[in-house]
Amino acid sequence: MENLKMLFTNYINLEAAANAADFAWEQDPENEELEAAFDRAYEAEHEAHQALIDEIVSFTSGRIDAAVARKMLGSKRDELMALMALI
């Protein structure tokens, strides 16, 4: 249960970092360093997203599959955050 909460928190933090890197790059789209920073941040976010999906599938013993977990993260984020706060 704690691992699920940690992975969710990590994903939220890495998503925010990727969004910030994307915003910085949009302000200076010719800057290759900002582009590389965004690429690294996006890759980290993607890996965290997949790790969270895998943990949701594992935690529910497969009753929630990867496709449903992905949809939950996209459309039921507030509800998931509320559940994580209860853990």
PASEBA-1860 file (N, C-alpha, C; in nm, 3 decimals):
! residues 87
1> MENLKMLF> 0.083/-0.119/0.000/0.000/0.000/0.000/0.087/0.126/0.000 ~ 0.192/0.125/0.083/0.282/0.242/0.088/0.355/0.260/-0.044 ~ 0.388/0.148/-0.110/0.456/0.157/-0.240/0.366/0.226/-0.342 ~ 0.238/0.195/-0.340/0.143/0.258/-0.430/0.138/0.408/-0.407 ~ 0.132/0.447/-0.282/0.128/0.589/-0.249/0.257/0.659/-0.292 ~ 0.372/0.594/-0.269/0.500/0.652/-0.306/0.509/0.669/-0.459 ~ 0.466/0.567/-0.533/0.470/0.574/-0.678/0.376/0.683/-0.731 ~ 0.261/0.697/-0.670/0.167/0.801/-0.711/0.226/0.940/-0.686
9> TNYINLEA> 0.283/0.960/-0.569/0.345/1.089/-0.536/0.461/1.118/-0.630 ~ 0.542/1.018/-0.657/0.655/1.035/-0.748/0.606/1.074/-0.887 ~ 0.503/1.008/-0.934/0.448/1.039/-1.065/0.398/1.184/-1.071 ~ 0.324/1.225/-0.971/0.271/1.363/-0.968/0.386/1.463/-0.971 ~ 0.491/1.438/-0.892/0.606/1.529/-0.888/0.680/1.533/-1.021 ~ 0.701/1.417/-1.082/0.772/1.414/-1.210/0.688/1.474/-1.322 ~ 0.558/1.458/-1.314/0.470/1.522/-1.411/0.481/1.674/-1.402 ~ 0.483/1.726/-1.281/0.497/1.871/-1.262/0.632/1.920/-1.315
17> AANAADFA> 0.737/1.841/-1.292/0.870/1.878/-1.342/0.873/1.878/-1.495 ~ 0.809/1.780/-1.556/0.804/1.775/-1.703/0.724/1.892/-1.758 ~ 0.615/1.927/-1.692/0.536/2.042/-1.736/0.615/2.171/-1.725 ~ 0.693/2.185/-1.618/0.776/2.305/-1.600/0.885/2.310/-1.708 ~ 0.945/2.195/-1.737/1.048/2.190/-1.840/0.989/2.221/-1.978 ~ 0.869/2.173/-2.003/0.801/2.202/-2.129/0.772/2.350/-2.142 ~ 0.724/2.410/-2.033/0.696/2.554/-2.035/0.822/2.634/-2.063 ~ 0.932/2.598/-1.996/1.059/2.669/-2.017/1.104/2.657/-2.162
25> WEQDPENE> 1.091/2.540/-2.217/1.133/2.519/-2.356/1.044/2.597/-2.452 ~ 0.913/2.604/-2.423/0.823/2.681/-2.508/0.860/2.829/-2.510 ~ 0.918/2.878/-2.402/0.957/3.019/-2.396/1.081/3.046/-2.482 ~ 1.161/2.942/-2.507/1.283/2.955/-2.585/1.302/2.829/-2.669 ~ 1.219/2.811/-2.773/1.215/2.684/-2.846/1.344/2.649/-2.923 ~ 1.432/2.744/-2.940/1.558/2.716/-3.010/1.668/2.669/-2.915 ~ 1.640/2.671/-2.787/1.740/2.634/-2.686/1.749/2.482/-2.674 ~ 1.861/2.428/-2.720/1.879/2.283/-2.720/1.893/2.226/-2.579
33> ELEAAFDR> 1.948/2.303/-2.487/1.960/2.257/-2.348/1.823/2.241/-2.284 ~ 1.733/2.336/-2.311/1.598/2.325/-2.258/1.523/2.209/-2.321 ~ 1.549/2.186/-2.449/1.487/2.072/-2.517/1.535/1.940/-2.455 ~ 1.664/1.931/-2.430/1.720/1.809/-2.370/1.667/1.791/-2.228 ~ 1.653/1.901/-2.154/1.599/1.893/-2.018/1.454/1.844/-2.021 ~ 1.377/1.894/-2.117/1.239/1.847/-2.130/1.236/1.698/-2.166 ~ 1.321/1.656/-2.259/1.325/1.515/-2.298/1.353/1.425/-2.178 ~ 1.449/1.464/-2.095/1.482/1.385/-1.976/1.366/1.384/-1.877
41> AYEAEHEA> 1.304/1.500/-1.857/1.192/1.510/-1.763/1.073/1.429/-1.812 ~ 1.047/1.435/-1.941/0.934/1.360/-1.997/0.958/1.210/-1.986 ~ 1.080/1.167/-2.013/1.114/1.024/-2.001/1.095/0.976/-1.857 ~ 1.140/1.056/-1.761/1.123/1.020/-1.619/0.975/1.013/-1.583 ~ 0.897/1.108/-1.633/0.752/1.106/-1.607/0.689/0.981/-1.667 ~ 0.726/0.949/-1.789/0.671/0.831/-1.856/0.704/0.703/-1.779 ~ 0.827/0.691/-1.733/0.867/0.573/-1.657/0.790/0.564/-1.525 ~ 0.770/0.678/-1.460/0.693/0.680/-1.334/0.547/0.644/-1.361
49> HQALIDEI> 0.493/0.693/-1.470/0.355/0.663/-1.509/0.338/0.513/-1.528 ~ 0.432/0.452/-1.601/0.423/0.309/-1.627/0.441/0.228/-1.498 ~ 0.532/0.271/-1.412/0.552/0.202/-1.285/0.426/0.208/-1.199 ~ 0.358/0.321/-1.199/0.234/0.335/-1.124/0.124/0.245/-1.181 ~ 0.113/0.243/-1.312/0.014/0.155/-1.376/0.042/0.010/-1.339 ~ 0.167/-0.030/-1.349/0.204/-0.168/-1.315/0.170/-0.201/-1.169 ~ 0.192/-0.105/-1.080/0.163/-0.128/-0.938/0.012/-0.138/-0.914 ~ -0.066/-0.057/-0.983/-0.212/-0.065/-0.970/-0.260/-0.203/-1.014
57> VSFTSGRI> -0.209/-0.251/-1.126/-0.246/-0.384/-1.176/-0.206/-0.490/-1.073 ~ -0.085/-0.480/-1.022/-0.036/-0.577/-0.923/-0.116/-0.569/-0.794 ~ -0.139/-0.450/-0.746/-0.211/-0.429/-0.620/-0.351/-0.488/-0.625 ~ -0.414/-0.479/-0.741/-0.551/-0.531/-0.755/-0.552/-0.674/-0.808 ~ -0.437/-0.738/-0.810/-0.425/-0.876/-0.860/-0.484/-0.891/-1.000 ~ -0.467/-0.788/-1.081/-0.513/-0.793/-1.219/-0.659/-0.761/-1.241 ~ -0.733/-0.735/-1.135/-0.875/-0.701/-1.153/-0.889/-0.568/-1.226 ~ -0.791/-0.480/-1.208/-0.781/-0.358/-1.289/-0.663/-0.381/-1.382
65> DAAVARKM> -0.690/-0.381/-1.512/-0.581/-0.404/-1.607/-0.513/-0.272/-1.642 ~ -0.406/-0.281/-1.721/-0.326/-0.164/-1.752/-0.406/-0.056/-1.825 ~ -0.493/-0.096/-1.916/-0.573/0.002/-1.989/-0.666/0.079/-1.896 ~ -0.729/0.009/-1.805/-0.820/0.074/-1.711/-0.741/0.162/-1.614 ~ -0.626/0.114/-1.568/-0.542/0.194/-1.478/-0.500/0.323/-1.546 ~ -0.464/0.315/-1.673/-0.423/0.434/-1.750/-0.539/0.532/-1.759 ~ -0.660/0.480/-1.786/-0.778/0.566/-1.795/-0.808/0.630/-1.659 ~ -0.791/0.552/-1.553/-0.814/0.606/-1.418/-0.721/0.723/-1.391
73> LGSKRDEL> -0.595/0.709/-1.427/-0.499/0.817/-1.403/-0.532/0.940/-1.484 ~ -0.591/0.919/-1.601/-0.625/1.033/-1.685/-0.755/1.100/-1.649 ~ -0.853/1.021/-1.606/-0.986/1.080/-1.587/-1.035/1.083/-1.442 ~ -0.971/1.009/-1.354/-1.016/1.003/-1.215/-0.904/1.042/-1.118 ~ -0.818/1.133/-1.162/-0.703/1.175/-1.082/-0.742/1.228/-0.945 ~ -0.843/1.314/-0.940/-0.884/1.371/-0.811/-0.930/1.264/-0.714 ~ -1.006/1.168/-0.767/-1.053/1.059/-0.682/-0.936/0.973/-0.633 ~ -0.839/0.948/-0.720/-0.721/0.871/-0.681/-0.639/0.948/-0.576
81> MALMALI> -0.627/1.077/-0.593/-0.555/1.158/-0.494/-0.624/1.151/-0.359 ~ -0.756/1.155/-0.360/-0.831/1.147/-0.235/-0.810/1.010/-0.168 ~ -0.809/0.904/-0.248/-0.782/0.770/-0.193/-0.642/0.761/-0.136 ~ -0.544/0.816/-0.207/-0.406/0.812/-0.161/-0.388/0.888/-0.029 ~ -0.466/0.993/-0.013/-0.457/1.071/0.111/-0.507/0.991/0.231 ~ -0.591/0.892/0.206/-0.643/0.809/0.315/-0.547/0.699/0.358 ~ -0.448/0.672/0.274/-0.353/0.564/0.304/-0.253/0.610/0.409
END
